[in-house]
Amino acid sequence: MTVRQVVESADVTAKVGDIPSLERLLGSEAALILAVEVGRSRLAKALRQLLDEIRPKALKGEVLVSTMEPGALLAQVQKRLAQQDQPRLRAVYNLTGTVLHTNLGRALLPDQAVQAVVQALSAPANLEFDLQTGHRGDRDDLIEELLCELTGAEAATVVNNNAAAVLLKLNALANRREVVVSRGELVEIGGSFRIPDIMQRAGARLVEVGTTNRTHPADYENALGARSAMLMKVHCSNYAVTGFTRSVSVAEVSEIARRHGLPSAVDLGSGTLVDLTQWGLPKEDTVRETIEAGADIVTFSGDKLLGGPQAGLIVGRADLIRKIKKNPLKRALRVGKLTLAALEPVLALYRSPELLPERLTTLRLLTRPQAQMQLQAERLQEVLQAAVGEAYTVHTAAMFSQIGSGALPVDQLPSYGLVVRHAGSGRSGRALKKLEDGLRQLPRPVVGRITHDAFWLDLRCLEETDEAAFTQQLHEWVA
Ligand SMILES: *Cc1c(COP(=O)(O)O)cnc(C)c1O
């Protein structure tokens, strides 16, 4: 039956008897072809489900004969199955202006790391196998030397994420004993990671010292006693304490710890391996500087400023790392081979620091020149204007990006992008929401942000290699 014939006969209401049987549908040519693709049992199940839905409607006279054609029913089922097969985890365009966006997956891996992951997925690897001796190996060996070389630490280990690193370190080094932390550093990172809660789950007792804005060396000294296990500092990742403030430096805390024969630990959060100021980015203490200042244990994330896969890195004194590795939680929190495969090439890039802005995706995005993004905005302005239509106006505009993931929360990077406003008068909120929803429904969803009565698309994370596909999608959206 042709499309026209279907339309012409569409006015006839179907009776239950008009519904084709499952056997008849499965025997049709269209079904045989579709079954090759999805398998006969899955097709039969989907068809049966559809027929079950149609029957009660046919009884009420709500179904047309034309839609009961085997071809039409199969087309409907094919569409449903295709929808089911859409992956739930999909690539999007991150035009939010936040480079390390936790909800959008944080750091993007450089090509070397992507290739290494693909290889690790498809071939056996020496994950825990020493190729020198032929004996059983330790998966940490794959990256420990490199991490020590890059941070100046004696030893290193790696777990699933930095939250796990903090949990493990506390449990291994301070179970049933006290850990002294400044009140100004009792942070909540988001995603319900709170230092006091992690501390409790790790079995350690939190001893708070100082006040929210001021903590002095004597506050730490006075809190130490027979039950003390460790002094810990935490990076105030996603907020800043400014004004009348005093915090005790890593060097000072470490010195106090050493005098009392206790270890000092620093949770650096983002944790960078290079001085970012050489590329005009804000100052952030490096892991090496923190180790050199005297910290015995430093923990940091793999997928924040480091630019690698999700991981929690722990570096520091060899005897403490040994204790951490022997803790049963280490086994529960260990990383898989995909993480290690991705981590090694990312760390290796740091051996050539001056090449990082070109090779490390995160740093390349963070250091994109504003003029380059301005040219890109000018190229894309008309394309987006044509796509959104006359109900909106699209302008190019300077804006600010954020690094994200709690790194350097108050610093903003000069960026460029597109600003979409509602053209008509009034009700602009609803129109902008509609535009935001539309862009999010595209095959590769575009994520921006609504603020100041406009929809903002920051182009920092739209690399030029992605621009053609981005433009193509907008062209097709118009159609
Ligand atoms: C981000 C962060 C964490 C948590 O790290 P994940 O890798 O997300 O688990 C812990 N501490 C600080 C200070 C952070 O900034």
The ligand as a Gaussian input file, in Angstrom:
#p B3LYP/6-31G(d) Opt

LIG

0 1
 C       36.820000      18.075000      43.708000
 C       37.318000      17.908000      45.078000
 C       37.190000      16.693000      45.747000
 C       36.500000      15.523000      45.128000
 O       37.208000      15.056000      44.025000
 P       36.523000      14.009000      43.015000
 O       37.624000      13.643000      42.085000
 O       35.404000      14.759000      42.368000
 O       36.039000      12.871000      43.821000
 C       37.702000      16.595000      47.015000
 N       38.303000      17.632000      47.612000
 C       38.445000      18.836000      47.012000
 C       39.114000      19.937000      47.737000
 C       37.953000      19.012000      45.710000
 O       38.101000      20.181000      45.101000

